[in-house]
Amino acid sequence: MKNFEMNKVVLVGCGNVGMSYAFSIVSGASNVHELVLVDRNTKKAEGEALDLMHAASCSKRKIVVRSGGYSECNDADVVCICAGISPANIKSRMDYIDSSIAIFKSIFSELNKTKFKGIYLIATNPLDIMTYVAMKLSGFPKERVIGSGTTLDTARLRHLVGEEVHVNYKNVHAYVIGEHGDSEMIPWEHATIGLTPINKYLTKSKKQKILKDVRNSAYEIIEKKGNTAYGIGMCLKNITDAIFEDSNSIFPISTYDEKLGVSIGQPAIISREGVREIFKFPLSEEEKKEFNYSVKTIKDIIKKINL
């Protein structure tokens, strides 16, 4: 890797999610100094890069934005993949998965020709499956293939709890773990507001409603505007900053767990080298059942895919 002074990100996929990530980097106090946009629609990538470069002139930090090809990955520190199929074009879950895998096979056929040695950051859905696929297609060690996991789901959870009990979401300490999807779960026994167990504030029915709302958030947004973008864009930016700052921050990202045999959302410590450690904590018997069901959901899909 290069020294810590010049951090370079290559973004593959200039759709709604990719551009929300790019704008979050440009508009925020990010430690990214160079951002390169890659898309099969080269004119769109060129236009987006020009637009972002103008925005960068108003940013707090100097950053260079341009479009380019896969050769830009040779000296990149992070390659973020946001390319995928639009939710509006989904016919069935397996069609969705097969289409996403076909896209990744095309992308990695180019990426594997480069000298890239950094960290892959994956945002393409179905997230946990595609994080696993990226690890397999790239041949990279599991520590250097990070999916956004349940980071966005956790942000939604903390927002909803904060609204319910009238406290700042930053003081809500809780995680969503498992699949980034319908089988995700919340280990409520470890959730607190400040230092106080969350059970003091939320009844069982309130917790069930919050979990349902977390799971349905994406569906509601997609129904109303066609896609989700801003939330995940900020989450990806925060993970990128944690990498470049070598902050050892904990994020519920998707990473391959050898004991479980899947890539799945769990709190993990993120450093300059990627995933330093999966942050394990004990689950109640009921929570174990929910988490194991989520693991099984992902495993059953992995058995059906062809790499």
C-alpha positions as CSV (number, residue, x, y, z in Angstrom):
1,M,0.0,0.0,0.0
2,K,1.0,3.7,-0.4
3,N,1.7,5.8,2.6
4,F,-1.2,7.2,4.7
5,E,-0.9,10.6,3.2
6,M,-2.6,10.0,-0.2
7,N,-5.7,7.8,0.1
8,K,-7.2,6.6,-3.2
9,V,-10.7,5.1,-3.7
10,V,-12.0,3.6,-7.0
11,L,-15.7,3.4,-7.2
12,V,-17.2,0.8,-9.5
13,G,-20.8,1.6,-10.4
14,C,-22.1,5.1,-10.8
15,G,-25.8,4.4,-10.0
16,N,-27.8,6.0,-7.1
17,V,-25.9,4.2,-4.3
18,G,-22.5,4.8,-5.9
19,M,-23.1,8.5,-6.4
20,S,-24.5,8.9,-2.9
21,Y,-21.3,7.4,-1.6
22,A,-19.2,9.6,-3.8
23,F,-21.0,12.8,-2.8
24,S,-20.7,11.8,0.9
25,I,-17.0,11.6,0.4
26,V,-16.7,14.9,-1.5
27,S,-19.0,16.9,0.8
28,G,-17.8,15.5,4.1
29,A,-14.6,15.8,6.0
30,S,-13.3,12.6,4.5
31,N,-9.7,11.3,4.4
32,V,-10.1,10.4,0.7
33,H,-7.7,12.5,-1.5
34,E,-8.4,10.8,-4.8
35,L,-11.7,9.4,-6.1
36,V,-12.0,7.6,-9.4
37,L,-15.3,6.7,-11.0
38,V,-15.6,3.6,-13.1
39,D,-18.8,2.6,-15.0
40,R,-19.6,0.7,-18.1
41,N,-21.4,3.9,-19.2
42,T,-18.2,6.0,-19.6
43,K,-20.1,9.2,-20.5
44,K,-22.1,9.0,-17.3
45,A,-18.9,8.4,-15.2
46,E,-17.3,11.4,-17.0
47,G,-20.3,13.6,-16.3
48,E,-20.6,12.5,-12.7
49,A,-16.9,13.1,-12.1
50,L,-17.1,16.6,-13.6
51,D,-20.1,17.5,-11.5
52,L,-18.5,16.2,-8.3
53,M,-15.2,18.0,-9.0
54,H,-17.2,21.3,-9.1
55,A,-18.8,20.3,-5.8
56,A,-15.3,19.5,-4.4
57,S,-14.3,23.1,-4.8
58,C,-16.7,23.9,-2.0
59,S,-15.5,21.0,0.2
60,K,-13.6,21.3,3.4
61,R,-10.8,19.1,2.1
62,K,-8.9,19.1,-1.2
63,I,-9.9,16.0,-3.3
64,V,-9.4,15.1,-6.9
65,V,-12.3,13.4,-8.7
66,R,-12.1,11.9,-12.1
67,S,-13.4,9.1,-14.2
68,G,-11.2,6.2,-15.4
69,G,-10.8,2.6,-16.2
70,Y,-9.9,-0.5,-14.1
71,S,-6.2,0.3,-14.4
72,E,-6.8,3.0,-11.8
73,C,-7.1,0.1,-9.3
74,N,-3.4,-0.6,-9.5
75,D,-2.5,1.9,-6.9
76,A,-5.9,2.2,-5.1
77,D,-6.3,1.7,-1.4
78,V,-10.0,0.9,-1.5
79,V,-12.2,-0.4,-4.4
80,C,-15.9,0.1,-3.6
81,I,-18.3,-1.9,-5.7
82,C,-21.8,-0.5,-6.0
83,A,-22.7,-1.9,-9.4
84,G,-25.8,-4.0,-9.5
85,I,-29.3,-4.5,-10.9
86,S,-32.1,-2.1,-10.1
87,P,-34.6,-3.3,-7.5
88,A,-37.3,-2.3,-10.0
89,N,-36.1,-5.1,-12.4
90,I,-36.2,-7.9,-9.9
91,K,-38.5,-10.8,-10.9
92,S,-37.5,-13.4,-8.3
93,R,-34.7,-13.6,-5.6
94,M,-32.7,-16.2,-7.5
95,D,-32.9,-14.1,-10.8
96,Y,-31.7,-11.2,-8.7
97,I,-28.8,-13.2,-7.4
98,D,-27.9,-14.7,-10.7
99,S,-27.9,-11.3,-12.4
100,S,-25.8,-9.8,-9.6
101,I,-23.3,-12.6,-9.9
102,A,-23.0,-12.2,-13.6
103,I,-22.2,-8.5,-13.1
104,F,-19.5,-9.4,-10.5
105,K,-18.0,-12.0,-12.8
106,S,-17.6,-9.3,-15.5
107,I,-16.2,-6.8,-13.0
108,F,-13.7,-9.2,-11.4
109,S,-12.5,-10.5,-14.7
110,E,-11.1,-6.9,-15.1
111,L,-10.1,-6.3,-11.5
112,N,-8.1,-9.5,-11.3
113,K,-5.9,-8.2,-14.2
114,T,-4.8,-5.3,-12.0
115,K,-2.2,-5.1,-9.2
116,F,-4.8,-4.1,-6.7
117,K,-3.7,-5.1,-3.1
118,G,-6.1,-3.0,-1.0
119,I,-9.5,-3.6,0.5
120,Y,-12.7,-4.4,-1.3
121,L,-15.8,-2.6,0.0
122,I,-19.0,-4.2,-1.2
123,A,-22.5,-2.5,-1.4
124,T,-24.2,-4.6,-4.1
125,N,-27.3,-6.6,-3.0
126,P,-28.0,-9.2,-2.0
127,L,-25.2,-7.9,0.2
128,D,-24.0,-11.0,2.2
129,I,-24.1,-13.2,-0.9
130,M,-22.2,-10.7,-3.0
131,T,-19.6,-10.2,-0.2
132,Y,-19.0,-13.9,-0.3
133,V,-18.9,-13.9,-4.1
134,A,-16.4,-11.1,-4.1
135,M,-14.1,-12.9,-1.8
136,K,-14.3,-16.1,-3.9
137,L,-13.8,-14.3,-7.3
138,S,-11.0,-12.1,-6.1
139,G,-9.1,-14.7,-4.1
140,F,-8.5,-12.1,-1.4
141,P,-8.2,-13.0,2.3
142,K,-11.5,-12.5,4.2
143,E,-10.1,-9.6,6.2
144,R,-9.8,-7.5,3.0
145,V,-13.3,-8.1,1.6
146,I,-15.9,-6.0,3.6
147,G,-19.6,-5.8,2.9
148,S,-21.6,-2.9,4.3
149,G,-23.5,-5.6,6.2
150,T,-26.1,-4.4,8.7
151,T,-24.5,-1.0,9.2
152,L,-27.5,0.8,7.6
153,D,-30.0,-1.4,9.4
154,T,-28.2,-0.5,12.7
155,A,-28.5,3.2,11.8
156,R,-32.2,2.8,11.2
157,L,-32.6,0.9,14.5
158,R,-30.8,3.6,16.5
159,H,-32.9,6.3,14.8
160,L,-36.2,4.5,15.5
161,V,-35.3,3.8,19.2
162,G,-34.2,7.4,19.6
163,E,-37.5,8.7,18.2
164,E,-39.4,6.3,20.4
165,V,-37.8,7.2,23.8
166,H,-36.8,10.8,22.9
167,V,-33.1,10.5,23.2
168,N,-30.3,11.3,20.8
169,Y,-29.6,8.3,18.5
170,K,-25.9,8.6,19.4
171,N,-26.7,7.4,22.9
172,V,-28.5,4.3,21.6
173,H,-26.1,1.4,21.8
174,A,-27.6,-1.4,19.8
175,Y,-26.9,-3.5,16.7
176,V,-28.8,-5.3,14.0
177,I,-26.9,-8.5,13.1
178,G,-27.3,-11.3,10.6
179,E,-28.4,-11.2,7.0
180,H,-28.9,-7.7,5.5
181,G,-32.4,-8.8,4.7
182,D,-35.6,-10.2,6.1
183,S,-33.9,-12.6,8.5
184,E,-31.8,-10.0,10.3
185,M,-32.3,-9.8,14.1
186,I,-31.6,-7.5,17.0
187,P,-29.8,-8.9,20.2
188,W,-31.9,-6.8,22.5
189,E,-30.3,-8.3,25.6
190,H,-27.1,-6.3,24.8
191,A,-28.9,-3.1,23.8
192,T,-28.6,-0.1,26.0
193,I,-29.5,3.6,26.2
194,G,-26.5,5.2,27.8
195,L,-25.7,2.5,30.3
196,T,-29.3,1.4,31.0
197,P,-30.6,-1.8,29.5
198,I,-33.1,-0.9,26.7
199,N,-35.7,-3.2,28.2
200,K,-36.4,-0.5,30.8
201,Y,-37.6,1.7,28.0
202,L,-39.2,-0.7,25.5
203,T,-41.9,-3.3,25.9
204,K,-41.8,-6.5,24.0
205,S,-44.5,-5.2,21.5
206,K,-42.5,-2.0,21.0
207,K,-39.4,-4.0,20.2
208,Q,-41.2,-6.2,17.8
209,K,-42.6,-3.2,16.0
210,I,-39.2,-1.5,15.8
211,L,-37.6,-4.7,14.3
212,K,-40.5,-4.9,11.8
213,D,-39.9,-1.2,10.8
214,V,-36.2,-1.7,10.5
215,R,-36.8,-4.7,8.1
216,N,-39.4,-2.8,6.1
217,S,-37.6,0.5,5.8
218,A,-36.0,-0.3,2.5
219,Y,-39.2,-1.6,1.0
220,E,-41.1,1.5,2.0
221,I,-38.4,3.8,0.6
222,I,-38.2,1.8,-2.7
223,E,-41.9,1.9,-3.1
224,K,-42.0,5.6,-2.7
225,K,-38.9,6.8,-4.6
226,G,-37.6,3.7,-6.4
227,N,-34.3,3.2,-4.5
228,T,-32.4,3.7,-1.2
229,A,-29.2,5.6,-1.5
230,Y,-28.4,8.4,1.0
231,G,-28.3,6.2,4.1
232,I,-26.0,3.5,2.6
233,G,-23.9,6.2,0.9
234,M,-23.1,7.7,4.4
235,C,-22.5,4.3,5.9
236,L,-20.0,3.4,3.2
237,K,-18.3,6.7,3.7
238,N,-18.0,6.1,7.4
239,I,-16.5,2.6,6.9
240,T,-14.0,4.1,4.4
241,D,-13.0,6.8,6.9
242,A,-12.5,4.1,9.6
243,I,-10.1,2.2,7.2
244,F,-8.0,5.3,6.3
245,E,-8.0,6.6,9.9
246,D,-6.9,3.2,11.2
247,S,-9.5,3.9,13.9
248,N,-10.2,0.4,15.1
249,S,-13.9,1.4,15.1
250,I,-16.6,-1.2,15.4
251,F,-19.1,-1.6,12.6
252,P,-21.7,-4.4,12.0
253,I,-20.2,-5.2,8.6
254,S,-20.5,-8.4,6.5
255,T,-17.4,-10.4,6.7
256,Y,-16.6,-14.1,6.2
257,D,-16.9,-16.1,9.4
258,E,-15.0,-19.4,9.0
259,K,-16.9,-21.0,11.9
260,L,-20.2,-20.2,10.3
261,G,-19.2,-20.7,6.7
262,V,-20.9,-17.5,5.5
263,S,-20.3,-13.8,5.1
264,I,-22.8,-12.2,7.5
265,G,-23.4,-9.0,9.4
266,Q,-21.6,-9.0,12.8
267,P,-19.9,-6.2,14.7
268,A,-16.2,-6.2,13.7
269,I,-13.2,-4.0,14.4
270,I,-12.1,-2.1,11.3
271,S,-8.5,-0.9,10.8
272,R,-6.2,0.1,8.0
273,E,-5.7,-3.6,7.1
274,G,-9.5,-4.3,6.9
275,V,-11.3,-6.5,9.4
276,R,-9.1,-6.8,12.5
277,E,-11.4,-9.0,14.5
278,I,-15.1,-10.1,14.6
279,F,-16.5,-8.8,17.9
280,K,-18.3,-11.7,19.4
281,F,-20.7,-11.5,22.3
282,P,-23.0,-14.0,24.0
283,L,-26.5,-14.5,22.7
284,S,-29.5,-15.8,24.7
285,E,-30.9,-19.2,23.5
286,E,-33.8,-17.4,21.7
287,E,-31.3,-15.0,20.0
288,K,-29.1,-17.9,19.0
289,K,-32.1,-19.5,17.2
290,E,-32.8,-16.2,15.4
291,F,-29.2,-15.7,14.4
292,N,-28.7,-19.3,13.3
293,Y,-31.9,-19.0,11.1
294,S,-30.2,-16.0,9.5
295,V,-27.0,-18.0,8.9
296,K,-29.1,-20.9,7.4
297,T,-30.9,-18.4,5.1
298,I,-27.6,-17.3,3.6
299,K,-26.1,-20.8,3.4
300,D,-29.1,-22.2,1.6
301,I,-28.6,-19.6,-1.1
302,I,-24.9,-20.1,-1.4
303,K,-25.5,-23.8,-2.1
304,K,-27.5,-22.8,-5.2
305,I,-25.1,-20.4,-6.8
306,N,-22.5,-21.3,-9.4
307,L,-19.2,-19.6,-9.3
